[in-house]
Amino acid sequence: MATFISVPLKKSSEVDLVKPLSKFVTATYPAAEEQADYIRSVEELNKLRKSALGRPLDKHESSLEILLRYYDQLCAVEPKFPFSENQLCLTFTWKDAFDKGSLFGGSVKLALASLGYEKTCVLFNGAALASQIASEQNLDSDEGLKAAAKYYQLASGAFGHIKDTVLSALNREPTMDISPETVGTLSLIMLAQAQEVFFLKATADKMKDAIIAKLANQTADFYGDAFKQCQYKENLPKYFYFQEVLPVLAAKHCIMQANAELHQSLLAKQKKRFGEEIARLQHATELVKTVASRYDEYVSVKDLSDKISRALTAAKKDNDFIYHDRVPEVKDLEHIGKAALVKATAITPPLSTKFTDLFEKMVPMAVQQSMSVYSQRKAETVNRLVGTMREATNLCNGVLVSLNLPAALEDLSGDSIPQSIVEKARAIVQQGGLQSIEQLIRDLPELLTRNREILDESLKMLGDEESTDSELRSKFSQRWTRTPSGDLYKPLRAEGGNFRSVLDKAVQADQVVRERYNTHCEMIALLCKPEADLTAAIPSANPVKTLQGSEVVSVLRSQLAQLEEVKKEREGLEVEIKGVAFDMSFSFLTALAQDGAINEEALSMSQLDQSYGSYSQRVQASLRSQEELLGKVQASHQEFSKLKQSNSEANDREEVLKKLASAHDSYVEITSNLREGTKFYNDLTEILLKFQNKCSDIIFARKTERDELLKDLQQSIAREPSAPSFNVPAYQTNPAPTAADPTPAPRTVFGLGRGEGGLMHPLKHDPPNRTS
């Protein structure tokens, strides 16, 4: 009676993991050594998939180890790569394990860009292979019994895990073989078979009849539950009905109940309850007769039937001649206890014994994303502090320019160029003068145009594919089952819209810089001229040498020196602020390990406050010092102005000196803005090229998926009848001969571990009612 059900494996199409994963690694990890390590790991992952799915697997533990190792690696790699339809898009195609297709079309298959789908199908194959390995065990040996029980429990756990996770993993209707109803039923069947193996072991070990009876009764219950699942679930694969599964479950339910009654009768005999012994043996006889009459082509009960018959004959003879004990009705017998020794194996990776994560050093995507957001927060903090200091410095320079300081103190002779103006002119010439700044201005439109072209081409690719998808959806209607491109591309279009907005703002900022340059262009050009030409261009004024030794001039010079010191301190402070570094990956990894999630905002804000809190205080102190010194400078300048002789020539000269000082400050700021703009456009070009690659990759994946779906639809249409069914007149047909017995069906992959199988006429089989 050693008949066990095993499950066929699903078949998968080949998938190239190397190209898309390597592209992601190259784009995400710029360090050459790190990049090379991860690309080697990607190649190993691709080899592992081919070993697990690209060839027929032997019914051996080593083959199961490869399957489970690939499943473990998928679980480990899932949080480290952004697998999704609109990011890292990998399409996996799997055939239904129970659908064998037809002559004119292939079997049912499903293609999804979902790593969860791949994991589900791989785990299904692990469970299926475990069931096949278990059914191949030698149940006459203790080692074989232990191995069979182990693998059936693993299969039960794996099928049960799929039942609980498949809908959330796929986010759409699965093929029938991995539907919750199917795998739930398979899980029950595997658990029942594991319990049966324990019953066989207990029998072989000649354990007490009371224990064996309970084990058999529990096994009968498990088979009964599995039978009911098959009987009342209309959306199970047809193989459950048209192959050996349903009749075998019904037969085993009866057989195990008969075994329970047999061993309980032996216990009754030991307790000298001879009437109960006979009643239980009679019930066992009815059960095996039912199996022999209904399910004889699936399982043999001859040995069990003979054993029960001999025991019943002997019991009746002894009772008739010696004991004369009353034989009770079956319904009045005491219920047999139950003992479950099996439990579905919990699916907690790693499942393989030799698993080593190929991407052990790679941080999970949750950490990568948190690091990215943290970097943005850090950049915003640095920019805020640096921006605050630069604004303060510009304000200080503006105030000094409006007061013509320090030029006014250096210009007491009234005819020579103030030293500060000479230094400003020299600095502009050293930085390239007008030629340098005009070249930067000419470069910006070219950089802008290049970025716009990349963005436009990326969005056009999405639009073209979306149009094709819409046309096919309109043509095939509900048959076009894949996710609409319009829905899938929403995040990409939003990202593209953000880039468009960034470029528009950049254009406005560029225009402001150009206008400022045009305003100061004339004075910048003057500062670029030789010193003699610069001297000639500045109006002369009457000397005010009497002020050279005055106290107010000394005070002003001291205050200006203090302001310069404040500005120099800021430059050093800016370098310090930009140099602050802290690796948040450890904090994020710790949080992920402890809590299963990362509260990025709380962790980042805490660290930023700790890292930049003291710098923020120093920036504010610098602003207060400047404000106080500027107040003193303005007061001293008022006193200086009263003492200084005022005339039209002096006013004209002072106005030109102010414009020259302002032109220098504007040159420095405009040059800085233009260089930052150039860097911004170049950096944006790299980002947009990555965006373009992302769009190109997803469109390629969608095209592959589209071609696969079109092929399936064409095969499906080819299988459909070309005309409606019609009735054939009776005289044109020959009466079919009646058959006394059902015709045996050919053997299939999904069937029995031992024994011959066949096709049952009825789709439902009713096991006898349980009475004990």
C-alpha positions in Angstrom: 0.0 0.0 0.0 3.1 2.2 -0.4 1.4 4.7 -2.9 2.5 8.3 -2.6 1.7 11.4 -4.6 4.5 13.5 -6.1 4.4 16.9 -7.9 5.9 17.9 -11.3 8.3 20.8 -11.5 7.5 24.1 -13.3 9.7 25.0 -16.3 11.2 28.5 -16.7 12.5 30.4 -19.7 16.0 31.6 -19.8 16.7 35.0 -18.3 19.9 37.0 -18.7 20.6 38.4 -15.2 24.1 39.7 -16.1 23.4 42.6 -18.3 20.7 44.5 -16.2 22.3 43.8 -12.9 25.8 44.7 -14.1 24.4 48.0 -15.4 22.9 48.8 -12.1 26.1 47.9 -10.3 28.2 50.1 -12.7 25.8 53.1 -12.2 25.5 52.7 -8.4 29.0 51.7 -7.3 31.7 53.9 -8.9 34.6 52.4 -6.9 36.5 50.1 -9.4 37.3 47.3 -6.9 33.8 47.2 -5.4 32.3 47.3 -8.8 34.4 44.4 -10.1 33.5 42.2 -7.0 29.8 42.8 -7.5 29.9 42.1 -11.2 31.6 38.8 -10.5 28.8 38.1 -8.0 26.2 38.9 -10.6 27.9 36.4 -13.0 27.8 33.7 -10.2 24.1 34.4 -9.6 23.4 33.9 -13.3 25.3 30.6 -13.2 23.4 29.5 -10.1 20.1 30.1 -11.9 21.2 28.1 -14.9 22.2 25.2 -12.6 18.9 25.3 -10.7 16.5 25.9 -13.6 18.3 25.4 -16.9 18.6 21.6 -16.9 16.7 18.5 -15.7 17.2 17.8 -12.0 17.9 14.4 -10.6 15.6 13.2 -7.8 18.5 13.6 -5.3 19.3 15.8 -2.3 22.2 17.5 -4.2 19.7 18.8 -6.8 17.4 20.1 -4.1 20.3 21.8 -2.4 21.0 23.8 -5.6 17.4 24.8 -5.9 17.2 25.9 -2.3 20.5 27.8 -2.6 19.2 29.8 -5.5 16.0 30.5 -3.5 18.1 31.7 -0.5 20.2 33.9 -2.8 17.0 35.5 -4.3 15.8 36.2 -0.7 19.2 37.7 0.1 19.4 39.8 -3.1 15.9 41.1 -3.1 16.4 44.0 -0.7 19.7 45.0 -2.3 18.5 45.7 -5.9 15.5 47.8 -6.9 13.6 45.0 -8.6 10.3 46.4 -10.0 8.6 47.0 -13.3 9.7 50.7 -13.5 13.2 50.4 -12.0 15.3 47.3 -12.4 13.0 45.4 -14.7 13.6 41.6 -15.1 10.8 39.6 -16.7 10.6 35.9 -15.6 8.5 33.5 -17.6 7.2 30.2 -16.0 4.9 27.5 -17.4 2.1 26.0 -15.4 3.3 22.7 -13.8 0.1 20.8 -14.5 -0.9 22.2 -17.9 0.8 20.2 -20.7 -0.6 22.3 -23.6 -2.0 20.9 -26.8 -0.8 19.9 -30.3 -1.3 23.3 -31.7 -0.4 25.5 -28.8 2.0 25.7 -25.9 1.1 25.2 -22.2 -0.2 28.0 -20.0 2.5 30.3 -18.9 2.9 33.7 -17.2 5.6 36.3 -17.6 6.0 38.9 -14.8 8.6 41.5 -14.0 8.6 40.5 -10.4 11.3 38.9 -8.3 8.6 37.7 -5.9 7.2 35.7 -8.8 10.6 34.1 -9.4 11.0 33.3 -5.7 7.5 31.7 -5.6 8.1 29.5 -8.6 11.6 28.4 -7.4 10.1 27.5 -4.0 7.3 25.6 -5.8 10.0 23.6 -7.6 11.8 23.0 -4.3 8.7 21.6 -2.8 7.9 19.5 -5.9 11.4 18.1 -6.0 11.3 17.3 -2.3 8.0 15.4 -2.9 9.7 13.4 -5.7 12.8 12.6 -3.6 10.5 11.5 -0.7 8.5 9.2 -3.0 11.8 7.6 -4.2 12.9 6.6 -0.7 13.2 3.0 0.4 10.5 2.7 3.0 11.8 -0.7 4.1 14.8 1.0 5.8 14.8 3.2 8.8 16.9 5.8 7.0 14.5 5.8 4.1 11.5 6.4 6.4 13.2 9.3 8.2 14.3 10.9 4.9 10.8 10.6 3.4 9.2 12.2 6.5 11.7 15.0 6.4 11.1 15.8 2.7 7.3 15.6 2.9 7.3 18.0 5.8 9.6 20.4 3.8 7.3 20.2 0.8 4.2 20.8 3.0 5.9 23.9 4.5 7.0 25.3 1.2 3.5 24.8 -0.4 2.0 26.4 2.7 4.4 29.4 2.5 3.4 30.0 -1.1 -0.3 29.8 -0.2 0.3 32.6 2.4 2.5 34.9 0.2 1.7 34.3 -3.5 -1.0 37.0 -3.9 1.1 39.7 -2.3 4.2 38.6 -4.1 2.6 38.7 -7.6 0.0 41.5 -7.1 -2.1 39.8 -9.8 -3.9 36.5 -10.5 -1.3 33.6 -10.6 -1.4 30.5 -12.8 -3.5 27.7 -11.3 -0.6 25.6 -10.1 0.6 28.3 -7.7 -2.8 29.6 -6.7 -3.6 29.6 -3.0 -6.2 26.9 -3.4 -3.8 24.5 -5.3 -0.8 24.9 -3.1 -2.9 24.8 0.0 -4.3 21.4 -1.0 -0.8 20.2 -1.9 0.4 21.2 1.5 -2.3 19.1 3.2 -1.4 16.1 0.9 2.3 16.3 1.8 1.5 16.6 5.5 -0.8 13.6 5.3 2.0 11.6 3.5 4.5 12.6 6.2 2.2 11.4 8.9 1.7 8.1 7.0 5.4 7.6 6.9 5.5 7.9 10.7 2.7 5.3 10.9 4.8 3.0 8.7 7.8 3.5 10.9 5.8 2.8 14.1 4.5 -0.4 12.5 8.0 -1.4 11.5 9.3 -0.7 15.0 6.4 -2.8 16.4 5.3 0.0 18.7 2.3 -0.4 21.0 -1.0 -0.9 19.2 -2.6 2.0 21.0 0.1 4.4 19.6 -0.1 2.9 16.1 -3.9 3.2 16.1 -3.7 6.9 17.0 -1.1 7.6 14.3 -3.3 5.8 11.7 -6.4 7.7 12.8 -4.6 11.0 12.6 -3.3 10.1 9.1 -6.9 9.2 8.0 -8.0 12.7 9.2 -5.2 14.4 7.2 -6.1 12.5 4.1 -9.8 13.3 4.7 -9.0 17.0 4.9 -7.0 16.9 1.7 -9.8 15.0 0.0 -12.4 17.6 1.0 -10.1 20.4 -0.3 -10.0 18.7 -3.7 -13.7 17.9 -3.7 -15.1 21.3 -2.9 -12.6 23.5 -4.7 -13.8 24.1 -8.3 -10.7 26.1 -9.3 -8.1 23.4 -8.8 -6.1 22.0 -11.7 -8.0 19.4 -13.6 -5.2 16.9 -12.9 -6.5 16.7 -9.3 -9.7 15.1 -10.8 -8.6 13.3 -14.0 -5.4 11.7 -12.7 -4.7 9.6 -9.6 -4.9 12.3 -6.9 -8.5 12.4 -5.9 -9.1 8.6 -5.8 -5.9 8.0 -4.0 -6.8 10.4 -1.3 -10.2 8.8 -0.9 -8.6 5.3 -0.8 -6.0 6.3 1.8 -8.6 7.9 4.0 -10.4 4.5 4.2 -7.2 2.5 4.4 -5.7 4.4 7.3 -9.1 4.3 9.1 -9.1 0.5 8.6 -5.6 0.3 10.0 -6.7 2.4 13.0 -9.6 0.0 13.6 -7.3 -3.1 13.2 -4.8 -1.9 15.8 -7.6 -0.7 18.2 -9.2 -4.2 17.9 -5.9 -5.7 19.1 -5.9 -3.3 22.0 -9.6 -4.4 22.8 -8.5 -8.1 22.6 -5.7 -7.4 25.2 -8.4 -5.8 27.5 -10.7 -8.8 26.9 -13.3 -6.7 25.1 -14.0 -9.4 22.5 -17.2 -7.9 21.3 -15.5 -4.6 20.6 -12.7 -6.5 18.8 -15.1 -8.0 16.4 -17.1 -4.8 15.8 -13.9 -2.9 14.9 -12.7 -5.7 12.6 -16.0 -5.8 10.9 -15.8 -2.0 10.3 -12.3 -2.4 9.0 -13.5 -5.1 6.6 -16.2 -2.8 5.2 -13.6 -0.1 4.7 -11.2 -2.2 2.8 -14.1 -3.7 0.7 -15.0 -0.1 -0.3 -11.4 0.5 -1.4 -11.2 -2.8 -3.3 -14.5 -2.0 -5.1 -13.9 1.6 -6.0 -10.1 2.3 -6.0 -8.5 -1.1 -6.8 -6.7 0.2 -9.9 -4.9 2.8 -7.8 -4.0 1.0 -4.6 -3.8 -2.6 -3.5 -5.4 -3.6 -0.2 -5.1 -7.4 -0.6 -2.5 -7.9 2.1 -4.4 -5.7 4.6 -7.7 -7.3 3.7 -6.3 -10.8 4.2 -4.9 -9.7 7.6 -8.2 -8.2 8.8 -10.1 -11.2 7.5 -7.9 -13.7 9.4 -8.2 -11.7 12.6 -12.0 -11.4 12.2 -12.4 -15.2 11.6 -10.3 -16.1 14.6 -12.1 -13.5 16.8 -15.6 -14.7 15.8 -14.6 -18.3 16.4 -13.3 -17.7 19.9 -16.3 -15.5 20.8 -18.8 -18.0 19.5 -17.3 -21.0 21.3 -15.7 -19.4 24.4 -16.6 -15.8 25.4 -20.1 -15.1 24.0 -19.4 -11.4 24.3 -22.0 -9.0 22.8 -20.9 -7.3 19.7 -21.8 -3.6 19.9 -22.8 -1.4 17.0 -20.0 0.6 15.3 -21.7 3.9 16.2 -21.5 2.9 19.9 -17.7 2.3 19.9 -15.4 4.6 21.7 -13.6 7.1 19.5 -10.0 6.3 18.7 -7.5 9.0 19.8 -5.2 10.8 17.5 -1.5 11.6 17.6 0.1 14.1 15.1 3.8 13.6 14.8 4.3 15.9 11.8 4.5 19.6 11.3 5.0 21.6 8.1 8.6 22.9 8.0 8.8 26.6 8.6 10.2 28.4 5.5 12.9 30.7 7.1 15.9 31.3 4.8 18.5 30.1 4.5 17.0 26.7 3.7 20.2 25.3 2.1 23.0 24.0 4.2 25.8 25.5 2.0 24.4 29.0 1.5 26.8 32.0 1.3 25.4 35.4 0.2 27.1 36.4 -3.0 26.3 40.0 -2.3 27.2 39.9 1.4 29.0 43.3 1.3 26.3 45.1 -0.6 24.0 47.2 1.6 20.3 46.8 1.3 18.3 49.2 -0.9 16.5 50.6 2.2 19.9 51.6 3.5 21.0 53.0 0.1 17.8 55.0 -0.1 18.2 56.3 3.4 21.8 57.2 2.7 20.7 59.1 -0.4 18.1 61.1 1.6 20.7 61.6 4.4 23.1 63.0 1.8 20.5 65.4 0.6 19.7 66.5 4.1 23.5 66.9 4.8 23.9 68.9 1.5 21.0 71.2 2.5 22.5 71.8 5.9 25.9 72.6 4.5 24.4 74.8 1.8 22.3 76.6 4.4 25.3 77.4 6.6 27.6 78.3 3.8 24.9 80.3 2.0 24.2 82.2 5.2 27.9 83.1 5.5 28.3 84.1 1.9 25.2 86.3 2.0 26.7 88.0 5.1 30.0 88.6 3.3 28.2 90.0 0.2 26.2 92.3 2.5 29.4 93.4 4.1 31.1 94.0 0.8 28.0 95.9 -0.5 28.0 98.2 2.6 31.8 98.9 2.2 31.4 99.6 -1.5 28.6 102.1 -0.8 31.0 103.8 1.6 33.9 103.6 -0.9 35.9 101.7 1.7 38.8 101.0 2.0 39.5 103.0 -1.2 38.5 106.3 0.4 41.2 105.8 3.1 43.8 104.9 0.5 42.8 107.8 -1.8 43.9 110.7 0.5 46.3 111.8 -2.2 43.5 112.3 -4.6 45.3 111.3 -7.8 46.9 107.8 -7.5 44.9 104.5 -7.7 44.0 103.1 -4.3 45.9 100.0 -3.5 42.7 98.0 -2.9 41.6 98.8 -6.5 45.0 97.8 -7.9 44.7 94.5 -6.1 41.1 93.9 -7.3 42.2 94.7 -10.9 45.1 92.3 -10.7 42.9 89.6 -9.3 40.5 89.9 -12.2 43.3 89.7 -14.8 44.7 86.6 -13.1 41.3 84.9 -13.3 41.2 85.4 -17.0 39.4 88.8 -17.2 36.5 89.3 -19.7 37.6 86.5 -22.0 37.2 83.9 -19.2 33.8 85.0 -18.1 32.5 85.4 -21.6 33.6 81.9 -22.5 31.7 80.5 -19.5 28.6 82.4 -20.6 28.9 81.0 -24.1 29.2 77.4 -22.8 26.0 77.4 -20.8 23.5 77.3 -23.7 25.3 74.3 -25.2 25.3 72.4 -22.0 21.6 73.3 -21.5 20.7 72.1 -25.0 22.5 68.8 -24.5 20.5 68.1 -21.3 17.2 69.1 -22.9 17.9 66.7 -25.8 18.7 63.8 -23.5 15.5 64.4 -21.4 13.3 64.9 -24.5 14.6 61.7 -26.1 14.0 59.7 -22.8 10.4 60.9 -22.5 9.8 60.3 -26.2 10.9 56.7 -25.8 8.3 56.3 -23.0 5.6 57.9 -25.0 6.2 55.7 -28.1 6.1 52.5 -26.0 3.0 53.7 -24.2 1.3 54.4 -27.5 2.1 50.9 -28.7 0.8 49.4 -25.5 -2.4 51.4 -25.8 -3.0 50.2 -29.4 -2.5 46.5 -28.4 -4.7 47.0 -25.3 -7.4 48.4 -27.6 -7.0 45.5 -30.0 -6.9 42.6 -27.6 -9.1 44.2 -24.9 -9.2 42.1 -21.7 -6.7 39.6 -23.1 -4.0 42.2 -22.9 -3.4 41.4 -19.2 -0.1 43.2 -18.4 0.2 46.4 -16.4 -0.7 49.5 -18.6 2.4 51.4 -19.6 0.7 54.6 -18.6 0.4 53.4 -15.0 3.9 51.9 -15.0 5.6 55.0 -16.3 4.0 57.5 -13.8 7.1 57.5 -11.5 9.4 58.0 -14.5 7.3 60.8 -16.0 7.2 62.5 -12.6 11.0 62.2 -12.4 11.2 63.6 -15.9 8.9 66.4 -14.9 11.2 67.3 -12.0 14.2 67.4 -14.3 12.2 69.7 -16.7 11.4 72.0 -13.8 15.0 72.0 -12.6 16.2 73.0 -16.2 13.6 75.8 -16.4 14.7 77.2 -13.1 18.3 77.0 -14.2 17.5 79.0 -17.4 16.0 81.7 -15.2 19.0 81.8 -12.9 21.3 81.9 -16.0 19.4 84.9 -17.3 19.8 86.7 -13.9 23.6 86.1 -14.1 23.8 87.5 -17.7 21.9 90.6 -16.7 24.2 91.2 -13.8 27.2 90.8 -16.1 25.8 93.2 -18.6 25.3 95.8 -15.8 29.0 95.6 -14.6 30.6 94.7 -18.0 32.0 98.2 -18.6 33.7 98.5 -15.2 35.0 94.9 -15.4 36.6 95.8 -18.7 38.1 98.9 -17.2 39.7 96.8 -14.4 41.3 94.6 -17.0 43.2 97.5 -18.6 46.8 98.4 -17.9 47.4 100.5 -14.7 48.1 103.6 -16.7 44.8 103.4 -18.6 43.0 102.7 -15.3 44.6 105.7 -13.7 43.6 107.9 -16.6 40.0 106.7 -16.4 39.6 107.6 -12.7 38.9 111.4 -12.1 41.4 113.3 -10.0 40.5 115.3 -6.9 42.1 117.7 -4.5 44.3 116.0 -2.0 43.2 115.7 1.6 46.5 114.9 3.2 45.5 116.6 6.4 43.4 113.5 7.2 46.2 111.0 6.9 47.2 111.3 10.5 43.8 111.8 12.0 42.4 109.4 14.7 39.2 108.7 12.7 41.3 107.3 9.8 43.2 105.0 12.2 39.9 103.9 13.8 38.3 103.1 10.4 41.4 101.2 9.3 41.3 99.1 12.5 37.6 98.4 12.1 38.1 97.4 8.4 41.0 95.1 9.4 38.6 93.4 12.0 36.0 93.0 9.3 38.6 91.3 7.0 39.5 89.0 9.9 35.9 88.0 10.3 35.7 87.2 6.5 38.9 85.2 6.6 37.5 83.2 9.6 34.4 82.5 7.6 36.5 81.1 4.7 38.2 78.7 7.2 34.8 77.8 8.8 33.4 77.1 5.3 36.2 74.6 4.6 35.6 72.9 8.0 31.8 72.7 7.4 32.3 71.1 4.0 34.9 68.7 5.4 32.6 67.2 8.0 32.1 63.5 7.3 30.1 60.7 9.0 29.2 57.3 7.7 25.5 56.8 8.5 25.4 53.3 6.9 26.3 51.6 10.2 23.4 53.4 12.0 21.0 52.6 9.2 22.1 48.9 9.1 21.8 48.6 12.8 18.3 50.1 12.8 17.2 47.8 9.9 18.5 44.7 11.8 16.9 45.6 15.1 13.6 47.1 14.0 13.1 45.7 10.5 12.7 49.3 9.2 14.7 52.6 9.2 13.4 55.8 10.7 15.7 57.8 8.4 14.4 61.3 9.4 14.9 60.8 13.1 18.4 59.2 12.7 19.5 61.7 10.2 18.3 64.8 12.0 19.9 63.6 15.2 23.3 63.0 13.5 23.2 66.3 11.6 22.4 68.2 14.8 25.3 66.5 16.5 27.7 67.1 13.6 26.7 70.7 12.7 25.2 72.1 15.8 28.4 73.8 17.0 29.1 75.1 13.5 25.7 76.7 13.4 26.5 78.5 16.6 29.8 79.7 15.2 28.1 81.0 12.1 25.6 83.0 14.1 28.4 84.4 16.3 30.2 85.5 13.1 27.0 87.3 11.9 26.7 89.1 15.2 30.3 90.2 15.1 29.9 91.5 11.5 26.7 93.4 12.4 28.4 95.1 15.4 31.5 96.0 13.3 29.5 97.4 10.4 27.6 99.6 12.8 30.9 101.0 14.1 32.3 101.4 10.6 29.2 103.4 9.5 29.5 105.7 12.5 33.2 106.3 11.9 32.6 106.9 8.2 30.1 109.6 9.0 32.7 111.4 11.1 35.3 110.8 8.3 33.0 112.3 5.7 32.5 115.5 7.8 36.3 116.0 8.0 36.9 115.2 4.3 36.7 118.2 1.9 33.7 117.7 -0.4 33.6 118.9 -4.0 32.2 117.7 -7.3 35.6 116.3 -8.4 35.9 114.3 -5.2 32.3 113.0 -5.6 32.9 111.9 -9.2 36.1 110.2 -8.2 34.5 108.4 -5.3 31.6 107.3 -7.5 34.0 105.7 -10.0 35.9 104.0 -7.3 32.7 102.6 -5.8 31.7 101.2 -9.2 35.1 99.6 -9.7 35.0 97.9 -6.3 31.4 96.7 -7.0 32.5 95.4 -10.4 35.2 93.3 -8.8 32.8 91.8 -6.3 30.3 91.1 -9.1 33.0 89.6 -11.3 34.0 87.2 -8.4 30.4 86.2 -7.8 29.4 85.9 -11.4 32.4 83.8 -12.2 31.6 81.5 -9.2 27.9 81.3 -10.4 29.0 80.4 -13.9 31.4 77.7 -12.8 28.8 76.3 -10.5 26.3 76.4 -13.4 28.8 74.6 -15.6 29.3 71.9 -13.0 25.6 71.7 -12.4 24.9 71.1 -16.1 27.7 68.5 -16.4 26.5 66.7 -13.3 22.9 66.8 -14.5 24.1 65.3 -17.8 25.4 62.2 -16.0 22.1 62.0 -14.0 20.0 62.4 -17.2 22.1 59.7 -19.0 21.3 57.3 -16.1 17.6 58.3 -16.4 17.8 57.6 -20.1 19.4 54.2 -19.5 16.7 53.4 -16.9 14.0 54.3 -19.5 15.8 52.3 -22.2 16.1 49.3 -20.0 12.5 49.3 -18.9 11.3 49.8 -22.5 13.5 46.8 -23.6 12.0 44.7 -20.8 8.5 45.8 -21.8 9.2 44.9 -25.5 10.4 41.5 -24.5 7.3 41.0 -22.3 5.1 42.3 -25.1 6.6 39.9 -27.7 6.1 37.0 -25.3 2.5 38.0 -24.6 1.7 38.4 -28.3 3.1 34.9 -28.9 1.0 33.4 -26.2 -2.1 35.2 -27.5 -1.5 34.0 -31.0 -1.2 30.4 -29.7 -4.3 30.9 -27.6 -6.3 32.2 -30.6 -5.1 29.3 -32.7 -6.5 26.8 -30.2 -9.9 28.4 -30.2 -12.6 26.7 -32.4 -13.2 28.5 -35.6 -17.0 27.8 -35.6 -19.7 27.3 -33.0 -20.5 23.7 -32.0 -23.4 21.9 -33.8 -25.3 18.7 -33.3 -24.5 15.7 -35.6 -27.6 13.7 -36.7 -27.9 10.3 -34.9 -27.8 8.3 -38.2 -24.3 9.7 -39.0 -22.8 8.3 -35.8 -22.1 4.7 -34.7 -23.3 3.8 -31.2 -20.3 3.5 -28.9 -19.8 0.2 -27.1 -20.4 0.3 -23.4 -17.4 -0.5 -21.2 -17.8 -2.4 -18.0 -14.7 -0.9 -16.4 -13.0 2.5 -16.8 -10.1 2.6 -19.2 -6.7 3.1 -17.5 -5.1 6.4 -18.2 -1.5 6.7 -19.2 1.1 7.4 -16.5 1.8 11.1 -16.0 4.5 13.0 -14.2 2.0 14.2 -11.6 1.0 10.9 -10.1 1.9 8.1 -7.8 5.3 7.3 -6.4 4.4 3.5 -6.8 1.6 1.6 -8.4 -0.4 1.9 -11.6 -2.6 4.9 -12.3 -5.8 5.5 -14.3 -8.6 7.8 -15.2 -11.7 7.8 -12.9 -15.2 8.2 -14.4 -16.8 10.2 -11.5 -15.2 13.5 -10.6 -16.2 13.1 -7.0 -15.5 10.2 -4.7 -17.2 9.9 -1.4 -15.3 8.1 1.3 -17.3 6.2 3.9 -18.5 8.3 6.8 -16.2 8.3 9.8 -17.7 6.6 12.9 -14.6 6.3 15.0 
